[in-house]
Amino acid sequence: MTRFLARRLLLALLVVFLVTVVTFVILHLLPGGPARGVLGVKATAEQIDAFNKSQGFDQSIPVQYWDYLIRLLHGDLGASYTLNTDVSTLLAERLPKTLVLTATSTILGIIVALPLGVWQATRRGRAFDVVSTGLAFVLYATPVFFLSLLLIILFAQVWPIFPAQAAQGDTLADLLSQPGSLVLPVIAGGAATAVAYSRYMRSSTVDNLAEDYVRTARAKGTPERTILWRHVWPNSLTSVVSLIGYSIPVVFGGSLVVESMFNYPGVGLLFWTAARNADFPVLLGVVLVIAVTTVLGSLLADVLQLLIDPRVRVPGAKS
Amino acid sequence: MSELASESSSAERPRERTPSPSEAPAASESSDANAAARVLEIDDLRVGYGSTVAVDGLSVTVSRGEIVALVGESGSGKSTVALAALGLLPRSARVEGTITLAGQDIGSATPEELRQLRGRGAGMVFQEPMTALNPVLTIGFQVAESIRNHDSQPRRHKHYDDRCVELLERVGVPDAAKRLKQYPHQLSGGLRQRVLIAIAIAAGPGLILADEPTTALDVTVQQQILDLIRDIRDTEGTGTLLITHNLGVVADIADRVIVLRNGKVVEEADTETLFASPKADYTRQLLAAVPKLGDTQHEDRHAAENAVLQLRDIVVEYHGRRVVDDVSLTVDKGEIVGLVGESGSGKTTLAQCALGLVTPKSGAVDVFGGRLDSKARRRLGVVFQDPASSLDPTKTVAQTIAEPLVIHTRTGRAERQRKVRELMDAVELPQSLLDRRGHELSGGQRQRVSLARAVVLGPDLLIADEPTSALDVSVQAAVLDVLERLHVGFGFGCLFISHDLAVVDRVCDRVAVLRGGQLVEQGPCATVLHHPEHPYTQALLLASPVPDPAAQRERRRPARA
């Protein structure tokens, strides 16, 4: 177990490293560069040269990356060109808000999805399954921005139940002071997760219901409800849990759109503005954070699967 | 019977409360008692799916203390009968006729009544101990559940621990208390089958439905499980409906036999009568198809000519565990060498060494006196056990057989077609199958295609890994005939891997016996299989049941004494 964890952590570090290399290179290969954006249209060629020199852009990309990496290892993510703040300060302020949004929508999405998938599986081919499957596909095919707009129009304008915009403010407490303003962003962000996981859970449950052990359980007189929740549920869950880690980047990607739609002051919105301003340090910082979260998420999913599946947890019989 | 599962009786064994077998036959004197002794009555059962008929007019009764065997090849509908008896058939099945289990009519039972009958009216043991237990639940949970399901006041699973230990001890699971916390994958196949039997008898049913309970097990384990089923019958007086394709198992354990074919009863008789004087042609064919030890006259083909395969001091380790331990084996030109052993004995690993699929830790593999290079590969044919997964599903029969020609030779299209047609005849497949794909063929047909593919290049060495183990006896007999004819025609040397000693005796010239990766005995079949020296070979021979009740009783005597 410790060896497995050590190996996975090492691999995780390598992945994060490679992600920084790739993003760094891609950003710096982009034509134009940040100077024009930072200094404005009236900047002279000399001013731009001076800016590029001060930021080290006149040097080769490997040298620039090396400098970046050294600073990174010292915990220095650089400073934003446009916001006049350290990237780490920005992230420390924004990241908790995004985590609240993504975690809530993912968890709520899964809580809805898992039982839904099981119910669909047990009513396979019947009205409930057909209708909910149809609705699920419509929802799955709806782009996040469109769903957000729809939610805003319906629940903020036609029936003004929830605010159309997230609560503003610097701290997490400001945001949480108006929980009603979180409802629409969470729904918009969690819908896709809910649909995807209900599909996984449905097929996993259908497969498991056809397994031999279900027949054994029936043959000894186990009630159907017990078969479903004590026998099939943990088995279907093991195969679905491992997927949760892999959906983290998707959720982050979704939050990018959701945050800009609801003016939600999180990392996604930060990334959005930074991208428009070619604010390299911020972009790099956000990508790094997402990479770390993704890698940690899949590690967490693996460990979780390890914990619930005895075939992985307990060594088998010696033949 | 319900009090058996309740708490008050948990300290006592069911045998102390159920009639002993000596009482059970005695009860048959009056007709009322006779009816009471019947634990299962099936009358004119018909089961169909869509337009196919699975069971066609089957009637069978099983009384207390009686073991009735339902015999048939795959597709004969025998498993359907067991599922029907517990009302476990899928909704799509059409069921006609009456089934009375423990005095209750299955057809008119409510879902709750059915649930209560399952486990208490009859316990069921399935073929695949590997998949029949839930992989994520402990043994203790799964055994306790089968008691709890029939407890009028169900308590927490832990409450039944003592009773579970008792049950596991009853079915011969060692360290029973420790097993409660273990998971199925921590147990061997034989132990899992014992656990399944414990589950089947947990609620004290009057009947055990055993569907191929030993098919997935090694012969020595099979014998132990059969002994256990017999012992439960003797002590608890439980009736048993044993579903099997193995006539040796039937001869060993059954009182009465029903032979099924395509869902119809072909013959029903006492075991002794059936084996001594079978009436139906089909029964006679079945009996004739079973390979028997000592039926073959062996001529000495071991001419000590140039060896086509030489394995010298082979050692194979997986993660530090020795699976093949210093084995040397030679296959000479034109001879068939059998490699026998139980699962885990290393026989497949050894074959993989010969094929270059596994690199031994030490030792030498010589094929045709040299290394296994691409030239040598052309002269090497292979047949695997599972024809379903060893044929490419996207290729037709013609393409499959011709593939080695395409890869290794520059044979023209017309020549290839001629060759394929010739081989189709040789393996006795109709030309009309040429454009079919693997999944459209039967198991026997697939294995014939595998054989044709294996010999298309005219190999000098054929490696056959359990080529007939997945087939029914009559199909097996036909495929072995084809193999022997091909062997005469092509004169290849052959390494023939099997767990079935009678098959090896029929096909092979020499035999090598493997156990736990070590070679315990090798020599001519006539010597090793008829006058075995090593105690393990003797045990193997004794454990494989023969289709002759009298001989089987004789063989059993020393073992059980």
Chai-1 contact restraints between the chains, C-beta under 6 A:
chainA,res_idxA,chainB,res_idxB,connection_type,confidence,min_distance_angstrom,max_distance_angstrom,comment,restraint_id
A,D212,B,E128,contact,1.0,0.0,6.0,A-B,restraint_1
A,D212,B,T131,contact,1.0,0.0,6.0,A-B,restraint_2
A,D212,B,A132,contact,1.0,0.0,6.0,A-B,restraint_3
A,Y213,B,L133,contact,1.0,0.0,6.0,A-B,restraint_4
A,Y213,B,N134,contact,1.0,0.0,6.0,A-B,restraint_5
A,T216,B,A132,contact,1.0,0.0,6.0,A-B,restraint_6
A,R218,B,L88,contact,1.0,0.0,6.0,A-B,restraint_7
A,A219,B,L86,contact,1.0,0.0,6.0,A-B,restraint_8
A,A219,B,R118,contact,1.0,0.0,6.0,A-B,restraint_9
A,A219,B,M124,contact,1.0,0.0,6.0,A-B,restraint_10
A,K220,B,G119,contact,1.0,0.0,6.0,A-B,restraint_11
A,K220,B,S146,contact,1.0,0.0,6.0,A-B,restraint_12
A,K220,B,I199,contact,1.0,0.0,6.0,A-B,restraint_13
A,G221,B,R115,contact,1.0,0.0,6.0,A-B,restraint_14
A,G221,B,R118,contact,1.0,0.0,6.0,A-B,restraint_15
A,G221,B,G119,contact,1.0,0.0,6.0,A-B,restraint_16
A,G221,B,N149,contact,1.0,0.0,6.0,A-B,restraint_17
A,T222,B,N149,contact,1.0,0.0,6.0,A-B,restraint_18
A,H231,B,N134,contact,1.0,0.0,6.0,A-B,restraint_19
A,P234,B,V136,contact,1.0,0.0,6.0,A-B,restraint_20
A,N235,B,V136,contact,1.0,0.0,6.0,A-B,restraint_21
A,P310,B,V136,contact,1.0,0.0,6.0,A-B,restraint_22
A,P310,B,Y183,contact,1.0,0.0,6.0,A-B,restraint_23
A,R311,B,P135,contact,1.0,0.0,6.0,A-B,restraint_24
A,R311,B,H185,contact,1.0,0.0,6.0,A-B,restraint_25
A,V314,B,Y183,contact,1.0,0.0,6.0,A-B,restraint_26
A,G316,B,H185,contact,1.0,0.0,6.0,A-B,restraint_27
A,G316,B,Q186,contact,1.0,0.0,6.0,A-B,restraint_28
A,A317,B,Q186,contact,1.0,0.0,6.0,A-B,restraint_29
A,A317,B,L187,contact,1.0,0.0,6.0,A-B,restraint_30
A,A317,B,S188,contact,1.0,0.0,6.0,A-B,restraint_31
A,S319,B,G344,contact,1.0,0.0,6.0,A-B,restraint_32
